[in-house]
Amino acid sequence: MYKIGELSKLCNISVKTLRYYDSEGILCPEEIDALTGYRYYSAAQLSDCYRILALKELGFTLEEIRDGQKLSERELAGMLTDKERELNAFLDRTRQRIATLRRLSDALKEEKTMYNIIIRKSEEIHIAYVRLLLTDREHSHRVLAALREILPREIQGDRTVVIDYETEYRSGCFDVGLGVEISGELPSGLQLEPTGANGICAGETLPVSATTVRFPDETACLICGQGEYDQAVVALHQHLEEQHCQITGPTYQIAYEDGVTEIKLPVCRLSAAPQPPRNDDIQVEFENDERVIGHWELVDVLPSREQFLPGHPKTQPGSQHIRELYFLPQGEWYWCFGWTKGYLLTSFGYPRQQSRNAYTIEEIGGETYMFIEMRFQTYLLYGGAPECWVLRQTDHRRYTRRDIRRKDPIPQDPADDLRVIGTWQVCDLVRRREDFVPDRPNPAFPHDALFWRTAEFLPEGEMRNTFRNVNDMNPYTEGSEVWRWSTGNVICEPQSTASMYCFQEYQGAEYLLIQWKSGDYTYGGEEPYWYVFRRESAR
């Protein structure tokens, strides 16, 4: 499955546009992770992206594209033929669109270029290296030529290296590393003077450093010719998706003097299906680390640490459900998170997923950054590698859970809704009320795994609720010291939440839907899910 950023980069569609396509029902993700909000797309949807782009280029409206998805292939071919007649009538102005139509026709016939792709351990390369922002990827050739001009010829090798640190499609500045192979020591103080012709975003002199590009034990490799790079990268990503591989670093483009290009991608093999979580032991003795206490803002999520560049995030703002973290004194837990020195501790999901996520702290440009090797779903369930989460510290305050918890205004309405009084048995948990269908329970939350089991509404606003312990799955009951109700709302006193309830009828059966304001709502700022209940008894 592709994350939204990976699909964005492959298809040259911005993440913002992909989210819009989702909201309009044009291209919806096959899966959305409940905690992180990650959107996952299948390999088949990659072809859908190309089709959407091509149809847009041909002048079809988004409404026409959405309607076209309901057509058979034969009907779609007929629609394309009609458009070709229209374009031919305005041949002088539509040559580019006709070419796009032909490319789309080729794609429909599934004509693909075949590449030999292997996954192996790769040798290291010593290079003279600069990292910079380019306004156009094509300008990398000019910078590499300028780099060769200032290097002593006797230490220059045959190969050049372009490292693409981006993870999503961009139309502006591109973060790249550029290097020329070397076999000796660099002169001290070597610098590259940027000019307007080379397309460098910043006009500063760039220091040239000697570095070694090393590849992990598993690296996907592909050989292609000049002019085939974009097509070859798409083929490589499709192959990795089919082989259940996770991309764990930037894309390396290694060019040889004879015109051959080698593309390398660090990868990690995944299991084809979810496995029992490989959980860490998080019952660890607390050790203090005063540096981390306070509020941290999430600034980037990356496959690897080396892809981070301050001020140039690869993950666009707003694409993450979790946008901030608090490190409370004494490692106190809130929501899904606790900590001890050197580790962020997490516990979430069903089945229960627990991990110790190592962190390091660095001072960069006057700011304090934390780099966390985050072990989420891909690592815990599929045997993948951790992601790199980058956070910036905003303050050192000693927060408590009460300080950071979202609190609702508590309604003072009377408890006079006789319709709700009685015992209600849980049926389902859904993202939106309209998602509930009695015969099709939400597959993401099996009935036996649902936390809230029964809701009992008593006279005069009293309430008893039964829940299932997440550790041993045994039921327990919380009474009116925790819960009460008023007309239209269920109130949790300790958490200061007021959750709406409403009734719905399906085929003569009455259901009660109650908002579930868990930590996702009180700490994560997300919209609450809805628990669905069916009446067990009435008073």
Secondary structure, DSSP 8 states (H G I E B T S, - for coil): -EEHHHHHHHHT--HHHHHHHHHTTSS--SEE-TTT--EEE-THHHHHHHHHHHHHHTT--HHHHHHHTTS-HHHHHHHHHHHHHHHHHTGGG-HHHHHHHHHHHHHHTT------EEEE----EEEEEEEEEESSGGGHHHHHHHHHHHS-GGGEEEEEEEEE---S--SS-EEEEEEEEESS---TT-EE---GGGTBSS-S-EE-EEEEE---S-EEEEEE-TT-HHHHHHHHHHHHHHTTEEE-S-EEEEE-TTS-EEEEEEEEE--SS--S-------------GGG-EEEEEEEEESSGGG--TT--SS-TT--S--EEEE-GGG--BTTEEEETTEEEEEETTTTEEEEEEEEEEEETTEEEEEEEE--HHHHHH----EEEEEEEEE-----HHHHS------------GGG-EEEEEEEEESSGGG--TTS--TTS-GGG-SEEEEEE-GGGBEEEEEE-TTT--EEEE-TTTEEEETTEEEETTTTEEEEEEEEEETTEEEEEEEE--HHHHTT----EEEEEEEEEE-
